[in-house]
Amino acid sequence: MTSKNEEDVQRTLENARLARSIGRTVFVAHIVTEYPRQTHAARGATDLIDAIEREGWLLGHLSESGFPVPRMTCVFRRHDW
Protein backbone atom coordinates (compact mmCIF):
# COMPACT_ATOMS: atom_id res chain seq x y z
CA MET A 1 0.00 0.00 0.00
CA THR A 2 1.36 3.44 -0.89
CA SER A 3 0.92 6.54 1.21
CA LYS A 4 -0.90 9.64 -0.01
CA ASN A 5 2.46 11.43 -0.17
CA GLU A 6 3.93 8.75 -2.44
CA GLU A 7 0.85 8.95 -4.67
CA ASP A 8 1.23 12.74 -4.87
CA VAL A 9 4.90 12.39 -5.83
CA GLN A 10 4.08 9.87 -8.55
CA ARG A 11 1.23 12.03 -9.88
CA THR A 12 3.55 15.07 -10.01
CA LEU A 13 6.20 13.11 -11.91
CA GLU A 14 3.59 11.75 -14.33
CA ASN A 15 2.36 15.30 -14.94
CA ALA A 16 5.94 16.47 -15.56
CA ARG A 17 6.45 13.66 -18.10
CA LEU A 18 3.15 14.43 -19.81
CA ALA A 19 3.88 18.16 -20.02
CA ARG A 20 7.24 17.43 -21.63
CA SER A 21 5.82 14.86 -24.04
CA ILE A 22 3.18 17.28 -25.36
CA GLY A 23 5.75 20.02 -25.86
CA ARG A 24 5.10 22.33 -22.94
CA THR A 25 7.95 24.70 -22.12
CA VAL A 26 6.84 25.48 -18.55
CA PHE A 27 5.76 23.13 -15.75
CA VAL A 28 4.46 24.36 -12.37
CA ALA A 29 4.49 22.10 -9.32
CA HIS A 30 2.96 22.86 -5.94
CA ILE A 31 4.85 21.04 -3.20
CA VAL A 32 3.18 20.80 0.19
CA THR A 33 5.74 20.49 2.96
CA GLU A 34 5.45 17.79 5.58
CA TYR A 35 6.50 19.85 8.58
CA PRO A 36 4.87 23.26 9.05
CA ARG A 37 7.44 24.46 11.57
CA GLN A 38 10.42 23.73 9.35
CA THR A 39 11.60 26.97 7.78
CA HIS A 40 14.26 25.73 5.37
CA ALA A 41 14.50 22.83 2.90
CA ALA A 42 11.24 21.03 3.36
CA ARG A 43 11.65 17.33 3.90
CA GLY A 44 11.26 15.48 0.61
CA ALA A 45 11.04 18.66 -1.48
CA THR A 46 14.65 18.47 -2.63
CA ASP A 47 14.14 14.86 -3.73
CA LEU A 48 11.03 15.79 -5.70
CA ILE A 49 12.72 18.79 -7.35
CA ASP A 50 15.65 16.54 -8.26
CA ALA A 51 13.28 13.92 -9.74
CA ILE A 52 11.44 16.54 -11.81
CA GLU A 53 14.77 17.83 -13.14
CA ARG A 54 15.68 14.27 -14.16
CA GLU A 55 12.51 14.34 -16.30
CA GLY A 56 14.03 17.18 -18.37
CA TRP A 57 12.99 20.26 -16.42
CA LEU A 58 15.14 22.93 -14.77
CA LEU A 59 13.90 24.81 -11.69
CA GLY A 60 13.62 28.47 -12.68
CA HIS A 61 11.75 29.97 -9.75
CA LEU A 62 10.52 28.91 -6.33
CA SER A 63 8.29 30.78 -3.91
CA GLU A 64 7.14 29.71 -0.49
CA SER A 65 3.86 30.25 1.25
CA GLY A 66 3.31 29.34 4.87
CA PHE A 67 -0.34 30.00 5.52
CA PRO A 68 -2.54 28.11 6.07
CA VAL A 69 -0.60 25.14 4.68
CA PRO A 70 3.16 25.41 4.09
CA ARG A 71 3.89 24.89 0.41
CA MET A 72 6.24 25.80 -2.38
CA THR A 73 5.31 26.80 -5.90
CA CYS A 74 8.05 25.72 -8.29
CA VAL A 75 8.26 26.93 -11.87
CA PHE A 76 10.32 24.67 -14.12
CA ARG A 77 11.50 25.37 -17.65
CA ARG A 78 12.06 22.68 -20.22
CA HIS A 79 15.73 21.80 -20.45
CA ASP A 80 17.66 19.42 -22.68
CA TRP A 81 20.63 18.15 -20.74
N, C-alpha and C positions, 0 to 999 in steps of 0.2 A: 504494500500500500504506500502511495506517495503522499507527502504532506502538501498542503495548499501552497506553501512557499515553493516547493519543487515544481508543482504544476504551473505556478506563475512564471518561474524561470523558463521552463520549457516553452510556454506560450509566447513569452517575449522573444526567445531565440527563433521560434517558428515565424513570428511576425517579422523579425529582422531578415530572415532568409527570404520570405515572400516579397518583402519590399525591394530587396536587391534583385530578385529574379524578374520582377515586373518593371525594373528600370528606374525605380525611385532614386533620387539623389540625396534625400534627407530622410532620416528615421528618428522619431522621438520616442524615448522610453521613460516611463514614470516608475521610479524605484522607491518602494515603500521600505523604510528602514525598520529593522527588527527592534531596536532599542531606542525609545524616545529620549532618553537622557544622554545618549552618546552624541557628542557634538562634532566629532571628526571621524571620517572614514567609517561609514556605516558597515556593520558586519554583513558580509556577503555582497555588498555593492561593488567592491573592486573586482570580485570574481565574475560578476555578471557583466560589468563593463568590459573586462578582458575577453569574455566569451563573445560578446557582440562584436568587438573589434576583430576577433578571429573569423567572423562571418563576412568581413570585408567592409566594415564601417570604422570611422575614426571619430572619436569624441571631439566635438568642436566647442561645446558649451555645456555647462552644468550649473543649475541653480538649485538652491535648497529652500525648502519651506518647512517650518516646524509646527504649524498650527492648522487644524487640530491634530493631524497625523503627520509625523515627520516623513518627508519624502524628497526625492531628488528628481528634477526634470533634466534629462540628458538629451542633447541634440547631437546626433551623429551625422557625418557626411560620408557619402560613398567614397571608398578608397581602394585603389588597386595596389596591393603590396608588391 
